Amino acid sequence: MVFGGRGIIIVILLMVLPIAIAQNTTLNQTNQSISLPIKAISSVELKALSQNCVNTYECREFSPGQHYYGCSYDQNTKNCRCFAGDISLCKNPDIKCAFEYECLESTSAEGYNYDCMYNKDSNECQCFTGNFSLCRYEISNKKLVVEPSKTQENLTEPEPSPVNETVQEQVAPVPPAVTAVAIFFAVALIIIIVLTYALNRPTYDNLMRKARSAHKNAEHAHEIGKEEDAKEYLASAEKYRKNALRLKKRQK
């Protein structure tokens, strides 16, 4: 694909534009982070943030036999911090009940437990009973769950893995923010796609540009003694020229 002088200028301008946007975004993010006033979090705000950490991570299983517990908000890291240990140590009774009973076959009625939650009045877990599709498999104890499609003969419940009694502090993961580099490549890709389409769609100007380019290539091939290549370039130039004239005639 050969560009004329105007095309080269357009390409340069369009390639510089995403760089400027990315740099401006980075500067804005830097200036914003510098200009933010540093203030201490009040006890009410800290309690609310810690409660949000409990609601998000408390009792969640992140590896076999290991669950988050004692989750709270850390002012230094601006993130949730949790300990790792057995399910019995967690402080979210609803998630704990779900893990222990969700998707298991009911012992009191025909069907499977679903929407298991902690009842404060009776101080025990309570579940609804129904089809297996209603239960929340993602927060259940998958080692004990038996799906209806499996036969009873093939059910060999695995031995529970030993719980690591050593308590280790675990930091909840934080999704990465969109960076200026990602913005640059996204904008650059869009520009390349638009530019490629604009320069190759069948218009009179594009076809004549291709014809001139093919003619120059034919002249160069002839000068270096490649006559077969020269003939092919001349044929392409003539084809582009005829299509351009035909398209211009049709548009009148």
C-alpha positions as CSV (number, residue, x, y, z in Angstrom):
1,M,0.0,0.0,0.0
2,V,1.6,3.3,-1.2
3,F,0.6,6.7,0.3
4,G,0.9,10.0,-1.4
5,G,2.4,13.1,0.3
6,R,-1.0,14.0,1.8
7,G,-1.6,10.4,3.0
8,I,1.8,10.3,4.8
9,I,1.0,13.6,6.6
10,I,-2.4,12.1,7.7
11,V,-0.8,8.9,8.9
12,I,1.8,10.9,11.0
13,L,-0.9,13.1,12.5
14,L,-3.1,10.1,13.4
15,M,-0.3,8.2,15.0
16,V,0.8,11.1,17.1
17,L,-2.8,11.7,18.3
18,P,-3.1,8.5,20.5
19,I,0.4,9.2,22.0
20,A,-0.8,12.7,23.0
21,I,-4.0,11.3,24.4
22,A,-2.2,8.6,26.4
23,Q,0.3,11.2,27.8
24,N,-2.5,13.5,28.7
25,T,-4.3,10.7,30.5
26,T,-1.2,9.8,32.5
27,L,-0.6,13.5,33.4
28,N,-4.2,13.9,34.5
29,Q,-4.1,10.7,36.6
30,T,-0.8,11.9,38.2
31,N,-2.1,15.4,38.8
32,Q,-5.3,14.0,40.3
33,S,-3.4,11.7,42.7
34,I,-1.1,14.6,43.8
35,S,-3.9,17.1,44.3
36,L,-6.1,14.8,46.4
37,P,-6.0,15.9,50.0
38,I,-4.9,13.4,52.5
39,K,-7.4,13.0,55.3
40,A,-7.9,10.4,58.0
41,I,-10.8,8.0,57.6
42,S,-13.4,8.4,60.4
43,S,-14.4,5.5,62.5
44,V,-17.8,5.4,60.9
45,E,-16.3,5.3,57.4
46,L,-13.7,2.7,58.5
47,K,-16.5,0.5,60.0
48,A,-18.5,0.8,56.7
49,L,-15.5,-0.1,54.6
50,S,-14.7,-3.1,56.8
51,Q,-18.2,-4.3,56.6
52,N,-18.0,-4.1,52.8
53,C,-14.9,-6.3,53.0
54,V,-16.8,-8.8,55.2
55,N,-19.7,-8.9,52.7
56,T,-17.3,-9.3,49.8
57,Y,-14.7,-11.8,51.0
58,E,-15.6,-13.2,54.4
59,C,-16.0,-17.1,54.3
60,R,-15.2,-17.3,50.6
61,E,-13.2,-20.4,49.7
62,F,-10.1,-19.4,47.7
63,S,-8.4,-22.8,47.8
64,P,-9.4,-26.3,49.0
65,G,-10.0,-26.1,52.8
66,Q,-8.9,-22.5,53.0
67,H,-11.4,-19.6,53.5
68,Y,-11.1,-15.9,54.1
69,Y,-12.0,-14.8,57.7
70,G,-11.4,-11.8,59.9
71,C,-11.7,-9.4,56.9
72,S,-11.3,-5.7,57.5
73,Y,-10.3,-2.6,55.6
74,D,-6.6,-1.6,55.8
75,Q,-6.1,2.2,55.6
76,N,-2.4,1.8,54.7
77,T,-2.9,-0.4,51.6
78,K,-6.4,1.1,50.8
79,N,-7.6,-2.5,50.4
80,C,-9.3,-5.4,52.1
81,R,-7.1,-7.7,54.2
82,C,-8.2,-11.1,55.4
83,F,-6.8,-14.1,57.3
84,A,-6.9,-17.6,55.8
85,G,-8.1,-20.6,57.7
86,D,-11.0,-23.0,58.3
87,I,-14.7,-22.2,57.5
88,S,-15.5,-22.2,61.2
89,L,-13.4,-19.1,61.8
90,C,-15.4,-16.8,59.4
91,K,-17.8,-14.1,60.6
92,N,-20.4,-14.0,57.8
93,P,-23.1,-16.5,59.0
94,D,-25.1,-16.3,55.7
95,I,-22.1,-17.4,53.6
96,K,-21.1,-19.9,56.2
97,C,-24.6,-21.5,56.0
98,A,-24.5,-21.5,52.2
99,F,-21.1,-23.2,52.2
100,E,-22.2,-25.9,54.6
101,Y,-25.7,-26.7,53.2
102,E,-26.2,-25.2,49.7
103,C,-26.8,-27.8,46.9
104,L,-26.9,-30.8,49.3
105,E,-29.8,-33.2,49.3
106,S,-32.4,-32.2,51.9
107,T,-32.8,-34.5,54.9
108,S,-36.4,-33.3,55.6
109,A,-37.9,-33.1,52.1
110,E,-37.4,-34.3,48.6
111,G,-35.1,-32.1,46.7
112,Y,-31.9,-30.0,47.3
113,N,-31.2,-27.1,49.6
114,Y,-31.0,-23.6,48.1
115,D,-30.9,-20.0,49.4
116,C,-29.5,-21.2,52.7
117,M,-29.2,-18.3,55.2
118,Y,-28.7,-17.8,58.9
119,N,-31.8,-17.3,61.0
120,K,-31.1,-14.9,63.9
121,D,-34.2,-15.9,65.8
122,S,-33.5,-19.6,65.9
123,N,-29.7,-19.2,65.7
124,E,-29.4,-21.9,63.0
125,C,-29.2,-22.2,59.2
126,Q,-32.4,-22.5,57.2
127,C,-32.8,-23.5,53.6
128,F,-35.5,-23.8,51.0
129,T,-36.0,-27.1,49.2
130,G,-36.4,-27.5,45.4
131,N,-34.7,-28.5,42.1
132,F,-30.9,-28.6,42.0
133,S,-30.8,-25.8,39.4
134,L,-32.0,-23.4,42.1
135,C,-29.0,-23.8,44.4
136,R,-25.9,-21.6,44.4
137,Y,-23.2,-24.1,43.5
138,E,-20.5,-21.5,43.4
139,I,-20.6,-20.9,47.1
140,S,-21.3,-24.4,48.2
141,N,-18.9,-27.1,49.6
142,K,-18.3,-28.7,46.2
143,K,-16.7,-31.8,47.8
144,L,-20.1,-32.8,49.3
145,V,-22.4,-31.8,46.5
146,V,-23.8,-34.7,44.4
147,E,-25.5,-33.6,41.2
148,P,-28.7,-35.5,40.2
149,S,-27.2,-36.8,37.0
150,K,-24.6,-38.9,38.8
151,T,-25.4,-42.4,39.8
152,Q,-25.2,-43.6,43.4
153,E,-22.8,-46.4,42.5
154,N,-20.2,-43.9,41.2
155,L,-20.4,-41.7,44.3
156,T,-17.2,-42.0,46.2
157,E,-16.9,-39.0,48.5
158,P,-13.2,-37.9,48.7
159,E,-11.5,-37.6,52.0
160,P,-11.4,-34.0,53.1
161,S,-8.0,-32.5,52.7
162,P,-6.3,-31.6,56.1
163,V,-6.8,-28.0,57.1
164,N,-3.7,-26.0,57.4
165,E,-3.6,-24.9,61.0
166,T,-1.0,-22.3,60.3
167,V,-2.8,-19.0,60.0
168,Q,-1.4,-16.8,57.3
169,E,-2.4,-13.3,56.3
170,Q,-3.9,-13.1,52.8
171,V,-4.5,-9.9,50.8
172,A,-7.6,-9.8,48.6
173,P,-6.8,-9.3,44.9
174,V,-7.4,-5.9,43.3
175,P,-8.3,-5.7,39.6
176,P,-5.7,-3.6,37.7
177,A,-6.7,-0.2,36.3
178,V,-6.7,0.7,32.7
179,T,-3.3,2.1,31.8
180,A,-2.3,4.8,29.3
181,V,-0.4,2.1,27.3
182,A,-3.7,0.2,26.8
183,I,-5.5,3.3,25.7
184,F,-2.7,4.1,23.2
185,F,-2.8,0.7,21.6
186,A,-6.6,0.7,21.5
187,V,-6.8,4.1,19.8
188,A,-3.9,3.2,17.4
189,L,-5.6,0.0,16.4
190,I,-8.9,1.9,15.6
191,I,-7.0,4.5,13.6
192,I,-5.2,1.8,11.6
193,I,-8.5,0.0,10.8
194,V,-10.2,3.2,9.8
195,L,-7.3,4.4,7.7
196,T,-6.9,1.0,5.9
197,Y,-10.5,1.0,5.0
198,A,-10.5,4.7,3.8
199,L,-7.4,4.1,1.6
200,N,-8.6,0.8,0.1
201,R,-12.3,1.3,-0.5
202,P,-13.3,1.5,-4.3
203,T,-13.3,5.2,-5.0
204,Y,-12.0,7.1,-8.1
205,D,-9.1,8.7,-6.1
206,N,-8.0,5.4,-4.5
207,L,-8.2,3.5,-7.8
208,M,-6.2,6.1,-9.7
209,R,-3.6,6.2,-6.8
210,K,-3.2,2.5,-7.1
211,A,-2.9,2.8,-10.9
212,R,-0.1,5.4,-10.6
213,S,1.7,3.3,-8.0
214,A,1.5,0.1,-10.2
215,H,2.8,2.2,-13.2
216,K,5.8,3.4,-11.1
217,N,6.5,-0.2,-10.1
218,A,6.4,-1.2,-13.7
219,E,8.9,1.4,-14.6
220,H,11.2,0.4,-11.8
221,A,11.0,-3.3,-12.8
222,H,11.8,-2.4,-16.4
223,E,14.9,-0.5,-15.4
224,I,16.3,-3.4,-13.4
225,G,15.5,-5.9,-16.2
226,K,12.5,-7.7,-14.7
227,E,10.2,-7.6,-17.7
228,E,7.7,-10.2,-16.5
229,D,7.1,-8.2,-13.3
230,A,6.9,-5.0,-15.4
231,K,4.2,-6.6,-17.6
232,E,2.2,-7.6,-14.5
233,Y,2.5,-4.1,-13.0
234,L,1.4,-2.5,-16.3
235,A,-1.6,-4.9,-16.4
236,S,-2.6,-4.0,-12.9
237,A,-2.2,-0.2,-13.6
238,E,-4.5,-0.5,-16.7
239,K,-7.0,-2.5,-14.7
240,Y,-7.1,0.1,-11.9
241,R,-7.4,2.9,-14.4
242,K,-10.3,1.3,-16.3
243,N,-12.2,0.6,-13.0
244,A,-11.6,4.2,-11.9
245,L,-12.9,5.7,-15.2
246,R,-15.9,3.3,-15.1
247,L,-16.7,4.3,-11.6
248,K,-16.4,8.0,-12.4
249,K,-18.6,7.6,-15.4
250,R,-21.2,5.8,-13.3
251,Q,-21.3,8.5,-10.7
252,K,-22.1,11.3,-13.3
